[in-house]
Amino acid sequence: MFRVVQEISFCYGHRLLDYDGKCRNLHGHNARALVTLESESLDERGMVIDFGDIKRSLQTWIDEQLDHKMLLCRDDPVLAVLKNLGEPVFEMDVNPTAENIARLIFEEAERRGLPVVEVALWETPRSCAVYRSRA
């Protein structure tokens, strides 16, 4: 089995609903997503995938959709205020926890046809959430 890991860094803001702690307030993070791709065989170039292909596909999506945006649950009352102010937001169906953001990136990688098996989202230098396939 062959594996490659691509690190994608981005900045985002969020807040957590139904949370009794500091993260209930709007705040930001400098995130690192470690995207792990896997294959039983290599392509004709001897690669699982070209790192440039990951950058052109998944990193471009992250840069356009998540980077320097407020990631908020659709149920968050501040969402309408920020949208009315023209602030950049990304709406999620779920609370924008590190776990749910890792899953969001994983699912986008799958939609783009990448052989993703795991996404680790480092929200801080010491805190990481991981989402992986069941296989």
C-alpha angles and dihedrals in degrees: 000000000000125000135186127186125206120194116214119186124200141154124236142163129217146146131215124238120219090018125132102207144064093295091070085079125075108268140146142238139200098224133197118200115198107200115196118202124187140192136171090220139029127240124246089279092055094253139120085215135329110262087224089061090055090049094049092048115029101019091050089053092049091048092050100038108028112017113104092355133121107246106209138168114251087240094058110114092212090063094079092048093052093045091051089052090052093245117157110256137168114208120218128190089222138042107290096242121154088254093055093045090052089052091047091055092044092053092047090051089052091049088054091054096250116150092239120171101167144011120196115193115201105202092177131005089267104034127071136168121199132204119186140169118263093239 
